[in-house]
Amino acid sequence: MIDNNISAMCKPAPGEAGKTGDWRDMRPVIDHTKCTPYVKNKPACFLCWLYCPEGVIRDTIPVEIDLDYCKGCGICAEECPMGAIAMVAEGKQDG
């Protein structure tokens, strides 16, 4: 069967804007005990992955964030319906 619809798909690739360096003020920290894919142990939710403008979140179990490329925008934390992602100041301990 041939699909005659013209469409384009791409996968987010980390690093479009380069590595973050030392200028990021905030970074995301995941509480996996609240994260839906981790709690249910199956692919579910992944809204953080979907909305990350830098494509640095992996849709794996557990969810992983590549902090080398994360810009600290906080969109992942805002979109997480379970409140599993907190933005913490750089240099502070997790959570």
Secondary structure per residue as TSV (DSSP state, phi and psi in degrees):
chain	resnum	aa	ss	phi	psi
A	1	M	-	360.0	130.6
A	2	I	-	-103.9	133.0
A	3	D	-	-91.2	112.5
A	4	N	-	-87.1	-1.8
A	5	N	-	-75.8	135.9
A	6	I	-	-90.9	123.4
A	7	S	-	-149.2	158.7
A	8	A	-	-127.1	138.3
A	9	M	-	-133.6	143.5
A	10	C	-	-141.7	161.0
A	11	K	-	-106.4	137.7
A	12	P	-	-58.1	141.4
A	13	A	-	-123.3	127.6
A	14	P	T	-64.8	145.8
A	15	G	T	93.5	16.9
A	16	E	T	-54.0	-39.1
A	17	A	T	-100.8	6.6
A	18	G	-	89.3	173.7
A	19	K	-	-64.1	150.6
A	20	T	-	-66.4	-41.2
A	21	G	T	80.6	-149.0
A	22	D	T	-108.9	16.2
A	23	W	-	-93.3	-9.9
A	24	R	-	-67.7	131.8
A	25	D	-	-87.9	-38.0
A	26	M	E	-125.2	151.1
A	27	R	E	-136.5	149.3
A	28	P	E	-81.1	141.4
A	29	V	E	-128.5	127.6
A	30	I	E	-95.6	130.0
A	31	D	-	-94.6	97.6
A	32	H	T	-63.5	-20.7
A	33	T	T	-70.2	-14.6
A	34	K	T	-106.2	-13.6
A	35	C	-	-75.6	122.5
A	36	T	H	-54.1	-49.6
A	37	P	H	-60.2	-37.9
A	38	Y	H	-70.2	-44.9
A	39	V	H	-64.5	-44.1
A	40	K	H	-87.1	-10.4
A	41	N	T	52.5	43.2
A	42	K	S	-156.9	156.5
A	43	P	S	-61.8	113.2
A	44	A	-	-155.7	151.9
A	45	C	-	70.2	-97.7
A	46	F	-	56.0	28.9
A	47	L	H	-64.2	-32.5
A	48	C	H	-60.5	-44.6
A	49	W	H	-62.9	-43.0
A	50	L	H	-64.0	-41.1
A	51	Y	H	-94.6	-7.4
A	52	C	-	-63.8	115.6
A	53	P	T	-70.5	-17.2
A	54	E	T	-97.9	-8.9
A	55	G	-	64.7	36.0
A	56	V	-	-103.3	4.6
A	57	I	E	-102.2	130.4
A	58	R	E	-94.9	133.8
A	59	D	-	-85.8	65.8
A	60	T	S	-119.3	172.7
A	61	I	S	-117.0	111.9
A	62	P	S	-76.1	158.6
A	63	V	-	-63.5	139.0
A	64	E	E	-125.8	145.8
A	65	I	E	-120.7	127.3
A	66	D	-	-82.6	97.9
A	67	L	T	-71.3	-14.0
A	68	D	T	-64.9	-29.1
A	69	Y	T	-113.7	-12.2
A	70	C	-	-63.3	133.1
A	71	K	-	-94.2	-6.9
A	72	G	-	77.7	28.3
A	73	C	-	-71.2	-27.0
A	74	G	-	86.8	3.8
A	75	I	H	-61.5	-39.5
A	76	C	H	-59.2	-43.2
A	77	A	H	-66.0	-39.2
A	78	E	H	-67.3	-36.0
A	79	E	H	-84.4	-17.1
A	80	C	-	-69.1	113.4
A	81	P	T	-70.3	-18.5
A	82	M	T	-96.2	-4.9
A	83	G	-	67.4	30.3
A	84	A	-	-82.4	-12.2
A	85	I	E	-113.9	124.7
A	86	A	E	-114.8	143.3
A	87	M	E	-94.4	122.9
A	88	V	E	-118.7	152.2
A	89	A	E	-66.1	140.8
A	90	E	T	-57.9	142.2
A	91	G	T	90.2	-12.1
A	92	K	S	-94.9	160.1
A	93	Q	-	-68.3	156.8
A	94	D	-	-56.5	141.6
A	95	G	-	55.9	360.0
